[in-house]
């Protein structure tokens, strides 16, 4: 049985209305909702960008302490911080029973994790595949100064896949003896009504190089040869790939077949998933994508690559298709547009999300981790 009424501080790098930081924020919010339903008191701590001078005090009903982001270095998310957040970190962690840090090599989550260790507050780390072996100079410096220490001294380190676990062991330089596997969960959703009309093929993720949105565009001509009425939607915040995506669409003469609505709210993402016949995420080395889980949760079959952390689950359940490379994307989509295949994959997708990735199961496992952390004596560092 879990400790009642836990105050849990979830620290994430950045929250923005565009969803720019992607999966870690979605995971933190899903976990927070599940904790609130069980009588606990989660709170979100993050930088904020895109809200003007006064960030909101709650996110989707979850109390939040958000600080306007300041960009100190041209290093993407690793170069943003807030002096006010850093100054408040000690006080904020002392107000929590558990500090759950969604850890990256940055100037937000690392300082918060260190503050929790200094205060003697139980620290749970979840890296979402963001902390892996790297030859970059900055990564090596941060590993030496802070990352190895927080990995070693945390009450628990949560990982998604065996690949991520091996990477964390490599960063630490020795096997973690307090690592716990915790999959991402997804809130239950009613199964969608099978979409009617011409096929709609959806990509809904950040537009960055690793996620390969141009592979999605390049697959369109072959799909259109067999389904000339098909439409394609590329949704998500731009992280540098949108100009190249638009250029390729124009080169292929497919501007009338593509829609690029930009960043969507969570409700809008779910609505697009319900309208889509197939969801496609061509990204490589994707640890455990929330967008695929959300597609499965409404019964939309997914096409993913072999290096996707959900590939084996999708393949074994028959909830979509797994491809080796971009050349196989058109054939996989075409298979899932066949009526019999589409119906079977949709049922399998909805069942897989409910059985293997339910928030109930994930929350129960997480609360066991919290309870163990709270009950274990921790000396102040």
DRENVEXSE-577787 format. One record per residue: x, y, z of N, C-alpha, C in turn; chain; residue in three letters. Coordinates in steps of 0.02 Angstrom, whole numbers. Example, Ala and Ser with C-alpha at 12.3 -4.5 7.8 and 13.67 -1.06 7.14 Angstrom:
   n_px   n_py   n_pz  ca_px  ca_py  ca_pz   c_px   c_py   c_pz kette rest
    660   -284    390    615   -225    390    660   -165    390     A  ALA
    642   -112    354    684    -53    357    645      2    394     A  SER
This chain:
   n_px   n_py   n_pz  ca_px  ca_py  ca_pz   c_px   c_py   c_pz kette rest
     42    -59      0      0      0      0     44     62      0     A  UNK
     26    113    -40     67    172    -46     55    219     13     A  UNK
    105    261     25     98    312     77     45    362     56     A  UNK
     -4    378    101    -59    422     80    -36    494     74     A  UNK
    -67    531     29    -58    603     24     12    626     10     A  UNK
     48    593    -35    116    614    -51    116    679    -90     A  UNK
    162    723    -71    175    784   -109    232    769   -157     A  UNK
    217    770   -222    266    749   -272    281    808   -318     A  UNK
    345    827   -321    366    880   -365    395    849   -429     A  UNK
    361    861   -486    385    838   -551    423    894   -584     A  UNK
    488    885   -595    529    936   -627    544    916   -699     A  UNK
    527    961   -745    538    950   -817    573   1013   -844     A  UNK
    608   1006   -898    647   1062   -924    603   1121   -945     A  UNK
    553   1108   -988    517   1163  -1019    445   1144  -1034     A  UNK
    399   1191  -1018    330   1183  -1039    313   1242  -1084     A  UNK
    284   1228  -1142    265   1280  -1190    198   1261  -1221     A  UNK
    158   1310  -1242     94   1293  -1273    101   1254  -1337     A  UNK
    159   1257  -1369    171   1219  -1430    190   1146  -1417     A  UNK
    202   1128  -1353    225   1061  -1338    296   1050  -1362     A  UNK
    337   1102  -1361    404   1099  -1391    449   1047  -1360     A  UNK
    441   1033  -1295    486    985  -1262    460    913  -1268     A  UNK
    401    905  -1295    378    839  -1314    360    793  -1257     A  UNK
    380    729  -1264    358    674  -1222    367    682  -1147     A  UNK
    425    706  -1122    434    710  -1049    380    751  -1014     A  UNK
    358    805  -1044    305    845  -1013    240    806  -1013     A  UNK
    225    773  -1068    164    733  -1072    164    677  -1020     A  UNK
    221    645  -1011    227    592   -961    216    621   -891     A  UNK
    249    677   -877    242    708   -810    169    726   -796     A  UNK
    134    752   -846     64    770   -835     20    709   -828     A  UNK
     31    658   -869     -9    596   -862      1    565   -793     A  UNK
     63    563   -770     76    536   -703     44    579   -649     A  UNK
     47    645   -658     16    690   -609    -59    680   -605     A  UNK
    -92    673   -662   -164    660   -662   -179    595   -624     A  UNK
   -140    543   -638   -151    479   -605   -139    484   -530     A  UNK
    -89    522   -509    -76    531   -438   -132    570   -403     A  UNK
   -158    621   -436   -213    659   -406   -275    616   -397     A  UNK
   -288    573   -445   -346    528   -439   -340    481   -380     A  UNK
   -278    470   -357   -266    425   -301   -254    462   -236     A  UNK
   -269    527   -234   -266    564   -172   -200    596   -156     A  UNK
   -154    597   -205    -89    627   -193    -88    699   -220     A  UNK
    -34    735   -207    -31    806   -224     30    820   -268     A  UNK
     25    809   -333     81    823   -378     84    898   -394     A  UNK
    144    920   -412    155    989   -434    207    988   -489     A  UNK
    198   1030   -539    244   1032   -595    292   1091   -586     A  UNK
    356   1080   -597    407   1132   -595    443   1131   -662     A  UNK
    446   1189   -696    478   1191   -762    491   1263   -782     A  UNK
    530   1272   -833    533   1336   -868    471   1343   -911     A  UNK
    455   1404   -928    398   1418   -971    420   1462  -1029     A  UNK
    391   1449  -1087    406   1489  -1146    344   1493  -1189     A  UNK
    328   1554  -1212    270   1563  -1255    207   1584  -1218     A  UNK
    212   1601  -1153    154   1621  -1114    154   1695  -1098     A  UNK
    203   1733  -1123    208   1803  -1104    244   1810  -1038     A  UNK
    233   1868  -1007    270   1884   -945    247   1844   -885     A  UNK
    185   1821   -886    157   1786   -828    136   1715   -847     A  UNK
    177   1665   -832    159   1596   -848     99   1574   -806     A  UNK
     63   1523   -829      6   1497   -791     27   1465   -726     A  UNK
    -19   1461   -680     -5   1429   -615    -31   1358   -612     A  UNK
    -59   1334   -666    -78   1264   -671    -76   1243   -744     A  UNK
    -67   1178   -755    -66   1150   -822   -113   1090   -822     A  UNK
   -166   1095   -861   -216   1042   -864   -242   1024   -795     A  UNK
   -249   1075   -752   -275   1064   -685   -223   1044   -634     A  UNK
   -160   1033   -656   -106   1016   -610    -72   1080   -586     A  UNK
    -67   1092   -521    -32   1152   -497     39   1154   -524     A  UNK
     61   1214   -544    126   1219   -576    163   1281   -552     A  UNK
    228   1275   -547    272   1332   -536    317   1338   -596     A  UNK
    301   1386   -639    335   1395   -702    374   1461   -702     A  UNK
    435   1458   -727    478   1517   -728    495   1535   -801     A  UNK
    489   1599   -819    506   1618   -888    577   1596   -906     A  UNK
    583   1564   -964    648   1537   -985    694   1593  -1009     A  UNK
    758   1586   -992    809   1631  -1018    861   1589  -1055     A  UNK
    876   1609  -1116    924   1572  -1157    994   1601  -1146     A  UNK
   1036   1562  -1112   1103   1584  -1097   1153   1564  -1150     A  UNK
   1142   1506  -1181   1189   1478  -1230   1151   1452  -1290     A  UNK
   1181   1454  -1350   1148   1429  -1410   1153   1353  -1414     A  UNK
   1124   1319  -1364   1130   1245  -1360   1062   1212  -1355     A  UNK
   1012   1241  -1388    946   1212  -1384    920   1212  -1313     A  UNK
    889   1156  -1293    860   1152  -1226    914   1152  -1172     A  UNK
    974   1132  -1189   1028   1131  -1139   1052   1200  -1120     A  UNK
   1035   1251  -1160   1060   1318  -1147   1010   1364  -1115     A  UNK
    953   1339  -1091    903   1382  -1059    900   1368   -984     A  UNK
    884   1420   -947    878   1413   -875    838   1472   -848     A  UNK
    837   1478   -782    805   1535   -748    841   1546   -682     A  UNK
    873   1603   -673    904   1617   -608    855   1612   -550     A  UNK
    792   1634   -562    742   1631   -509    726   1559   -490     A  UNK
    721   1514   -540    708   1444   -526    767   1414   -486     A  UNK
    828   1430   -508    886   1402   -473    888   1426   -401     A  UNK
    870   1489   -390    871   1516   -322    817   1485   -279     A  UNK
    762   1463   -310    705   1436   -272    708   1360   -265     A  UNK
    755   1328   -300    754   1254   -303    757   1223   -234     A  UNK
    800   1248   -190    805   1218   -123    740   1221    -85     A  UNK
    707   1278    -87    643   1285    -52    590   1240    -82     A  UNK
    588   1235   -148    537   1196   -181    544   1121   -167     A  UNK
    606   1097   -168    614   1025   -155    599   1008    -82     A  UNK
    614   1054    -36    600   1040     35    525   1038     49     A  UNK
    485   1066      4    412   1063     12    381   1000    -16     A  UNK
    422    953    -37    396    891    -68    417    830    -27     A  UNK
    377    778    -31    395    713     -1    439    673    -49     A  UNK
    428    682   -114    467    650   -166    480    700   -221     A  UNK
    541    703   -246    557    744   -304    569    697   -363     A  UNK
    528    704   -414    531    661   -474    557    705   -531     A  UNK
    619    694   -549    652    735   -600    655    698   -666     A  UNK
    628    730   -718    631    703   -786    696    728   -816     A  UNK
    749    691   -804    818    715   -808    844    720   -880     A  UNK
    874    778   -893    913    789   -954    978    824   -935     A  UNK
   1024    827   -982   1085    865   -969   1071    939   -982     A  UNK
   1043    972   -933   1024   1042   -942   1033   1081   -877     A  UNK
   1015   1145   -880   1024   1190   -823    959   1200   -785     A  UNK
    915   1151   -789    852   1151   -751    847   1088   -709     A  UNK
    843   1032   -743    831    969   -706    892    947   -665     A  UNK
    952    958   -691   1011    939   -652   1016    979   -587     A  UNK
   1009   1046   -588   1011   1083   -525    955   1062   -476     A  UNK
    896   1048   -501    842   1026   -457    859    959   -425     A  UNK
    886    913   -464    906    848   -437    960    856   -383     A  UNK
   1009    899   -396   1061    912   -346   1032    943   -283     A  UNK
    984    988   -291    952   1020   -233    916    968   -191     A  UNK
    883    920   -223    848    867   -185    898    826   -145     A  UNK
    955    809   -176   1006    771   -140   1033    811    -80     A  UNK
   1045    876    -90   1071    916    -35   1021    921     22     A  UNK
    956    923      5    904    929     56    886    863     88     A  UNK
    912    808     61    894    742     88    824    720     72     A  UNK
    795    748     19    727    729     -3    733    671    -52     A  UNK
    693    619    -46    696    563    -93    692    586   -165     A  UNK
    739    563   -206    744    584   -275    733    525   -321     A  UNK
    685    532   -367    672    482   -419    688    514   -486     A  UNK
    730    481   -526    750    506   -591    716    466   -647     A  UNK
    697    501   -700    670    468   -759    701    505   -819     A  UNK
    738    469   -861    778    503   -911    748    503   -981     A  UNK
    699    462   -995    664    462  -1060    714    455  -1118     A  UNK
    769    420  -1108    818    412  -1161    861    474  -1173     A  UNK
    855    525  -1131    892    588  -1143    962    588  -1114     A  UNK
    978    538  -1072   1045    534  -1043   1077    469  -1067     A  UNK
   1119    476  -1117   1152    417  -1146   1225    433  -1159     A  UNK
   1266    383  -1174   1337    397  -1185   1346    448  -1242     A  UNK
   1391    496  -1231   1402    549  -1280   1475    569  -1280     A  UNK
   1500    586  -1341   1568    610  -1347   1572    686  -1347     A  UNK
   1514    720  -1341   1514    793  -1342   1548    819  -1279     A  UNK
   1586    873  -1287   1624    901  -1231   1578    922  -1174     A  UNK
   1523    957  -1190   1477    980  -1138   1448    921  -1099     A  UNK
   1429    868  -1135   1401    809  -1102   1451    779  -1055     A  UNK
   1514    774  -1076   1565    745  -1033   1577    787   -971     A  UNK
   1576    853   -979   1585    897   -921   1527    889   -872     A  UNK
   1466    891   -898   1407    884   -854   1406    816   -821     A  UNK
   1425    764   -857   1427    697   -827   1475    696   -768     A  UNK
   1533    727   -778   1583    727   -725   1562    769   -665     A  UNK
   1530    826   -678   1511    872   -624   1448    851   -587     A  UNK
   1400    822   -623   1334    814   -591   1297    750   -609     A  UNK
   1298    730   -673   1254    677   -695   1269    611   -658     A  UNK
   1332    593   -654   1349    530   -621   1329    533   -547     A  UNK
   1337    590   -516   1319    595   -446   1245    584   -435     A  UNK
   1202    616   -475   1131    609   -463   1107    538   -481     A  UNK
   1137    508   -533   1120    439   -550   1138    392   -492     A  UNK
   1197    403   -463   1221    359   -410   1181    367   -345     A  UNK
   1163    430   -328   1134    443   -262   1058    448   -261     A  UNK
   1025    445   -319    952    446   -321    923    385   -286     A  UNK
    863    392   -260    829    334   -230    812    281   -282     A  UNK
    795    304   -342    778    258   -396    790    293   -463     A  UNK
    808    254   -513    815    280   -582    769    238   -626     A  UNK
    721    271   -656    672    237   -698    697    235   -770     A  UNK
    688    177   -802    708    171   -873    653    137   -911     A  UNK
    654    147   -977    601    122  -1021    618     56  -1054     A  UNK
    679     51  -1079    699     -7  -1119    767    -32  -1096     A  UNK
    784    -93  -1116    850   -120  -1099    905    -79  -1131     A  UNK
    891    -51  -1190    941     -8  -1223    955     54  -1181     A  UNK
    903     84  -1154    913    142  -1111    950    122  -1047     A  UNK
    933     65  -1019    968     43   -958   1042     34   -971     A  UNK
   1061      4  -1026   1132     -6  -1042   1167     61  -1050     A  UNK
   1132    110  -1080   1161    176  -1088   1173    210  -1021     A  UNK
   1126    204   -975   1134    234   -909   1192    201   -871     A  UNK
   1197    135   -876   1254    101   -844   1320    127   -872     A  UNK
   1321    138   -938   1382    162   -970   1400    232   -947     A  UNK
   1350    276   -941   1363    344   -918   1390    343   -846     A  UNK
   1359    302   -803   1381    298   -734   1449    264   -727     A  UNK
   1464    217   -773   1526    181   -770   1522    117   -730     A  UNK
   1463    101   -706   1452     39   -667   1377     25   -670     A  UNK
   1357    -39   -663   1285    -53   -666   1246    -19   -610     A  UNK
   1190     11   -628   1145     41   -579   1115    -14   -536     A  UNK
   1117     -6   -471   1087    -57   -428   1018    -36   -402     A  UNK
    994     21   -426    929     45   -404    887     67   -464     A  UNK
    898     34   -520    860     48   -581    794      9   -581     A  UNK
    741     41   -603    674     11   -605    644     23   -674     A  UNK
    621    -29   -707    589    -19   -772    518      6   -761     A  UNK
    502     61   -793    434     88   -791    416    112   -861     A  UNK
    366     80   -891    345    100   -959    305    164   -954     A  UNK
    299    199  -1010    254    255  -1013    182    229  -1017     A  UNK
    139    263   -982     68    245   -985     28    296  -1025     A  UNK
    -31    277  -1043    -75    322  -1081   -145    317  -1052     A  UNK
   -179    373  -1040   -247    370  -1014   -293    332  -1061     A  UNK
   -339    295  -1032   -387    257  -1072   -431    303  -1114     A  UNK
   -445    282  -1174   -487    321  -1220   -539    274  -1252     A  UNK
   -599    300  -1266   -647    259  -1305   -618    244  -1374     A  UNK
   -631    185  -1398   -609    167  -1465   -641    213  -1516     A  UNK
   -604    235  -1565   -631    279  -1616   -682    243  -1659     A  UNK
   -725    281  -1690   -768    255  -1743   -726    248  -1805     A  UNK
   -728    191  -1840   -686    184  -1899   -695    243  -1947     A  UNK
   -641    277  -1966   -649    336  -2009   -674    316  -2079     A  UNK
   -714    361  -2107   -742    350  -2173   -709    397  -2223     A  UNK
   -723    387  -2286   -698    432  -2337   -626    415  -2358     A  UNK
   -595    460  -2397   -527    449  -2421   -479    441  -2362     A  UNK
   -427    401  -2371   -380    389  -2316   -346    453  -2291     A  UNK
   -337    457  -2226   -300    512  -2195   -239    480  -2160     A  UNK
   -179    501  -2179   -117    474  -2151    -87    530  -2108     A  UNK
    -72    515  -2045    -52    568  -1997     18    557  -1971     A  UNK
     54    613  -1966    116    619  -1927    103    673  -1876     A  UNK
    113    659  -1811    101    709  -1759    157    705  -1707     A  UNK
    210    741  -1720    269    741  -1676    309    803  -1693     A  UNK
    360    815  -1651    403    872  -1666    436    863  -1735     A  UNK
    444    918  -1771    476    916  -1837    551    927  -1827     A  UNK
    585    872  -1812    657    873  -1802    687    817  -1844     A  UNK
    753    822  -1857    784    777  -1905    778    704  -1884     A  UNK
    787    689  -1818    786    619  -1796    718    586  -1807     A  UNK
    666    626  -1808    599    597  -1816    580    587  -1890     A  UNK
    622    610  -1935    617    596  -2007    550    615  -2039     A  UNK
    526    676  -2029    463    695  -2062    469    695  -2138     A  UNK
    530    705  -2164    537    704  -2237    527    633  -2265     A  UNK
    543    582  -2226    528    514  -2247    452    504  -2254     A  UNK
    415    536  -2209    342    533  -2213    318    563  -2279     A  UNK
    345    621  -2296    326    654  -2359    346    612  -2419     A  UNK
    406    584  -2417    431    546  -2474    390    483  -2487     A  UNK
    355    458  -2436    314    398  -2446    249    413  -2481     A  UNK
    229    476  -2485    163    493  -2510    151    474  -2583     A  UNK
    197    486  -2630    181    470  -2700    161    397  -2711     A  UNK
    197    350  -2679    181    280  -2689    113    263  -2659     A  UNK
     96    293  -2602     30    282  -2572    -24    310  -2618     A  UNK
    -11    369  -2646    -61    401  -2690    -72    362  -2755     A  UNK
    -22    324  -2777    -32    283  -2837    -89    233  -2827     A  UNK
    -97    209  -2767   -149    159  -2752   -210    191  -2719     A  UNK
   -201    248  -2688   -257    283  -2654   -254    357  -2673     A  UNK
   -275    374  -2735   -265    442  -2760   -302    495  -2720     A  UNK
   -350    475  -2679   -386    524  -2639   -356    536  -2570     A  UNK
   -302    502  -2554   -273    505  -2487   -251    576  -2470     A  UNK
   -256    593  -2405   -232    657  -2379   -181    643  -2325     A  UNK
   -135    690  -2317    -80    682  -2270    -77    743  -2223     A  UNK
    -69    730  -2159    -66    783  -2109      0    777  -2072     A  UNK
     37    833  -2071    100    836  -2031     89    889  -1978     A  UNK
     79    865  -1915     65    910  -1860    122    908  -1810     A  UNK
    135    964  -1777    186    966  -1725    228   1029  -1729     A  UNK
    260   1047  -1673    302   1107  -1673    365   1097  -1716     A  UNK
    386   1150  -1748    445   1146  -1791    509   1150  -1750     A  UNK
    555   1104  -1763    622   1107  -1733    674   1104  -1789     A  UNK
    660   1141  -1842    708   1149  -1896    692   1113  -1960     A  UNK
    645   1067  -1960    631   1027  -2020    574   1054  -2063     A  UNK
    535   1101  -2038    476   1122  -2076    494   1151  -2144     A  UNK
    545   1195  -2151    560   1220  -2218    577   1164  -2267     A  UNK
    617   1115  -2245    635   1060  -2289    574   1017  -2306     A  UNK
    529   1008  -2257    468    970  -2269    425   1005  -2322     A  UNK
    416   1070  -2314    375   1108  -2363    408   1107  -2432     A  UNK
    474   1113  -2434    509   1112  -2498    499   1045  -2533     A  UNK
    504    989  -2496    495    924  -2527    423    915  -2551     A  UNK
    375    938  -2512    305    934  -2533    296    970  -2600     A  UNK
    327   1030  -2606    321   1068  -2669    357   1033  -2726     A  UNK
    416   1005  -2712    453    969  -2764    413    911  -2792     A  UNK
    375    878  -2749    334    821  -2770    267    842  -2799     A  UNK
    254    907  -2797    190    932  -2824    130    910  -2784     A  UNK
    138    906  -2718     85    877  -2676     56    928  -2625     A  UNK
     62    992  -2641     38   1041  -2593    -36   1032  -2577     A  UNK
    -76   1010  -2627   -147   1002  -2616   -164    938  -2577     A  UNK
   -113    895  -2566   -125    832  -2529   -104    837  -2456     A  UNK
    -65    889  -2439    -37    895  -2372    -66    953  -2333     A  UNK
    -75    942  -2268    -93    995  -2221    -41    996  -2166     A  UNK
    -17   1057  -2149     33   1065  -2095      5   1114  -2044     A  UNK
    -35   1090  -1996    -68   1135  -1949    -24   1163  -1893     A  UNK
     39   1140  -1888     82   1164  -1834     69   1128  -1769     A  UNK
     89   1160  -1714     81   1129  -1647      7   1125  -1629     A  UNK
    -13   1070  -1598    -82   1058  -1579    -87   1048  -1504     A  UNK
   -144   1064  -1475   -157   1049  -1405   -168    974  -1398     A  UNK
   -168    950  -1336   -179    879  -1325   -247    857  -1352     A  UNK
   -298    897  -1342   -365    879  -1367   -365    877  -1444     A  UNK
   -329    924  -1475   -326    925  -1548   -287    865  -1575     A  UNK
   -235    845  -1540   -197    785  -1561   -243    724  -1561     A  UNK
   -280    715  -1507   -325    657  -1503   -378    660  -1557     A  UNK
   -403    720  -1572   -453    726  -1626   -423    707  -1693     A  UNK
   -362    728  -1706   -329    710  -1770   -317    634  -1773     A  UNK
   -298    605  -1717   -287    532  -1716   -351    494  -1730     A  UNK
   -407    519  -1705   -471    485  -1718   -491    491  -1792     A  UNK
   -471    545  -1824   -488    554  -1895   -442    514  -1941     A  UNK
   -383    497  -1916   -333    465  -1959   -348    391  -1969     A  UNK
   -332    368  -2028   -335    296  -2042   -272    260  -2017     A  UNK
   -215    294  -2023   -151    265  -2003   -108    321  -1973     A  UNK
    -72    304  -1919    -23    350  -1890     47    326  -1908     A  UNK
     90    371  -1930    157    353  -1952    209    394  -1914     A  UNK
    256    360  -1882    312    394  -1850    377    363  -1876     A  UNK
    410    395  -1925    469    364  -1956    533    372  -1915     A  UNK
    531    400  -1856    591    417  -1818    634    357  -1803     A  UNK
    699    370  -1793    746    317  -1775    769    327  -1703     A  UNK
    786    272  -1670    810    274  -1601    761    311  -1555     A  UNK
    698    298  -1564    646    330  -1523    633    286  -1462     A  UNK
    646    311  -1401    641    267  -1343    572    238  -1330     A  UNK
    521    281  -1325    455    256  -1305    404    312  -1319     A  UNK
    389    324  -1383    353    385  -1402    281    388  -1377     A  UNK
    265    444  -1345    197    454  -1321    147    460  -1379     A  UNK
    169    488  -1434    122    496  -1490     97    429  -1516     A  UNK
    141    379  -1516    119    312  -1537     72    282  -1486     A  UNK
     87    290  -1421     41    265  -1370    -28    298  -1376     A  UNK
    -28    363  -1390    -92    398  -1397   -130    374  -1458     A  UNK
    -95    358  -1512   -128    330  -1571   -159    262  -1553     A  UNK
   -121    219  -1521   -147    154  -1501   -208    161  -1455     A  UNK
   -206    211  -1411   -259    218  -1361   -327    231  -1392     A  UNK
   -329    262  -1451   -394    274  -1483   -408    222  -1537     A  UNK
   -361    175  -1547   -372    122  -1596   -347    139  -1666     A  UNK
   -300    185  -1671   -272    202  -1737   -208    161  -1747     A  UNK
   -205    118  -1798   -145     78  -1809    -84    122  -1822     A  UNK
    -25    100  -1801     36    139  -1808     88    104  -1850     A  UNK
    126    143  -1886    184    118  -1923    246    149  -1891     A  UNK
    292    106  -1867    352    130  -1833    413     93  -1862     A  UNK
    472    117  -1845    534     86  -1869    559     34  -1818     A  UNK
    606     -6  -1840    634    -59  -1798    666    -32  -1734     A  UNK
    695     28  -1737    730     55  -1679    683     92  -1631     A  UNK
    619     90  -1644    571    120  -1598    561     74  -1538     A  UNK
    560    103  -1478    552     63  -1417    487     25  -1413     A  UNK
    437     44  -1453    372     10  -1453    366    -40  -1511     A  UNK
    419    -48  -1550    414    -90  -1610    392   -161  -1594     A  UNK
    424   -193  -1545    408   -263  -1531    336   -270  -1507     A  UNK
    312   -222  -1466    243   -226  -1442    193   -218  -1499     A  UNK
    207   -170  -1544    162   -159  -1602    161   -221  -1646     A  UNK
    220   -249  -1659    224   -308  -1703    188   -368  -1672     A  UNK
    203   -383  -1609    175   -442  -1578     99   -438  -1570     A  UNK
     73   -377  -1558      1   -369  -1549    -36   -364  -1615     A  UNK
      0   -351  -1669    -33   -339  -1733    -67   -272  -1735     A  UNK
    -39   -223  -1696    -70   -157  -1689    -46   -108  -1741     A  UNK
    -11   -131  -1791     15    -88  -1844     68   -126  -1883     A  UNK
    118    -89  -1906    172   -120  -1944    239    -91  -1921     A  UNK
    291   -133  -1925    359   -112  -1908    401   -117  -1971     A  UNK
    437    -63  -1988    476    -62  -2050    550    -56  -2034     A  UNK
    591    -82  -2080    663    -79  -2071    691    -11  -2092     A  UNK
    660     19  -2143    686     83  -2168    630    120  -2203     A  UNK
    646    181  -2226    596    224  -2256    565    194  -2319     A  UNK
    604    153  -2355    578    123  -2417    517     79  -2405     A  UNK
    511     53  -2343    455      8  -2327    393     45  -2302     A  UNK
    398    110  -2291    340    147  -2264    278    143  -2309     A  UNK
    284    156  -2375    223    154  -2417    187     87  -2415     A  UNK
    225     32  -2419    194    -34  -2418    159    -48  -2352     A  UNK
    189    -26  -2296    159    -37  -2231     93      1  -2225     A  UNK
     93     64  -2248     32    104  -2245    -22     73  -2289     A  UNK
     -3     52  -2349    -52     22  -2394    -84    -40  -2364     A  UNK
    -44    -81  -2330    -72   -141  -2297   -125   -121  -2246     A  UNK
   -111    -69  -2208   -157    -49  -2155   -218    -10  -2182     A  UNK
   -218      4  -2247   -277     35  -2277   -325    -16  -2307     A  UNK
   -303    -80  -2309   -348   -133  -2331   -401   -143  -2276     A  UNK
   -464   -145  -2294   -518   -146  -2243   -511   -199  -2189     A  UNK
   -495   -260  -2209   -490   -313  -2159   -430   -303  -2113     A  UNK
   -374   -284  -2143   -314   -270  -2103   -325   -210  -2057     A  UNK
   -358   -159  -2083   -370    -99  -2043   -413   -114  -1982     A  UNK
   -465   -153  -1992   -510   -169  -1936   -474   -210  -1882     A  UNK
   -436   -260  -1904   -401   -302  -1855   -348   -263  -1817     A  UNK
   -310   -221  -1853   -257   -182  -1820   -285   -131  -1773     A  UNK
   -342   -102  -1790   -374    -53  -1746   -395    -84  -1680     A  UNK
   -426   -141  -1682   -446   -177  -1621   -385   -195  -1580     A  UNK
   -333   -220  -1614   -272   -241  -1579   -238   -180  -1547     A  UNK
   -238   -123  -1581   -206    -63  -1554   -241    -40  -1490     A  UNK
   -306    -37  -1491   -344    -15  -1433   -334    -64  -1374     A  UNK
   -334   -128  -1389   -324   -178  -1336   -253   -173  -1307     A  UNK
   -203   -163  -1350   -134   -159  -1327   -125   -100  -1279     A  UNK
   -152    -42  -1297   -146     17  -1253   -180      4  -1185     A  UNK
   -238    -27  -1187   -275    -39  -1125   -242    -92  -1081     A  UNK
   -215   -143  -1112   -188   -200  -1073   -116   -188  -1050     A  UNK
    -74   -161  -1094     -2   -158  -1079     21    -89  -1054     A  UNK
    -16    -37  -1071      8     31  -1056    -44     74  -1020     A  UNK
    -83     43   -979   -135     81   -944   -103    123   -889     A  UNK
   -132    181   -876   -107    224   -822   -117    193   -754     A  UNK
   -168    152   -746   -179    118   -681   -118     76   -662     A  UNK
    -95     35   -709    -38     -8   -695     25     32   -684     A  UNK
     36     83   -726     96    124   -720     96    161   -653     A  UNK
     39    191   -635     35    228   -572     46    183   -512     A  UNK
     19    123   -514     29     76   -458    103     59   -450     A  UNK
    138     47   -506    209     32   -502    249     92   -477     A  UNK
    231    151   -501    266    212   -480    257    224   -405     A  UNK
    198    214   -380    186    225   -309    225    176   -265     A  UNK
    237    117   -290    282     71   -254    352     99   -250     A  UNK
    375    129   -304    442    160   -305    444    218   -255     A  UNK
    392    260   -256    390    317   -209    389    293   -136     A  UNK
    347    243   -123    341    219    -54    408    192    -29     A  UNK
    443    155    -72    508    129    -53    558    185    -40     A  UNK
    555    237    -83    601    294    -76    587    332    -11     A  UNK
    524    344      4    506    381     64    524    343    127     A  UNK
    517    277    124    531    237    184    604    222    197     A  UNK
    647    241    150    717    226    157    754    285    187     A  UNK
    789    277    243    826    333    273    877    361    224     A  UNK
    881    427    222    928    460    176    967    514    214     A  UNK
   1032    507    217   1071    560    249   1073    622    206     A  UNK
   1078    679    238   1086    741    200   1155    743    167     A  UNK
   1157    767    105   1221    771     70   1253    839     83     A  UNK
